[in-house]
Amino acid sequence: MKISHIEHIGIAVKNIEESISFYEKILGLKCYGIEEIKDQKVKTAFFKLGETKIELLETTGPDGPIGKFIEKKGEGIHHIALAVEDIEQSLKEAEAKGIQLIDNKPRPGAENFEIAFLHPKSTGGILMEFCEKKQL
Ligand code: ZN
């Protein structure tokens, strides 16, 4: 597999508006996009820092994955996303090397990316995401 860079760091937050205000007013970053991913029951807000982004994640329902995460662990870093060249091939490779996948197949994420998660049990406790920009 070929990983080019850290595409984004996903951060679980309770209140996305309050968090945006911290990143904008304290850190001086600019939120350039807010998007709801119905499929994953999350609302996302993006900041760009060079090639890497910060993705804030707020749940849109208590039963969504971010809602459950916050209930268990509180706010904080939720996942790290690695930009890969060929997501399907990368998943196959990881699986062949004994990595437990959460997603066997890529699914649609924010910003026209295809995404898939690797299980933290196989990655040293970190929820890792592979992502690849879809060709439009
Ligand atoms: Zn992500």
Residues whose N, C-alpha, C, O or C-beta is under 5 A from the ligand:
A	BS01	ZN	G10 A81 E129
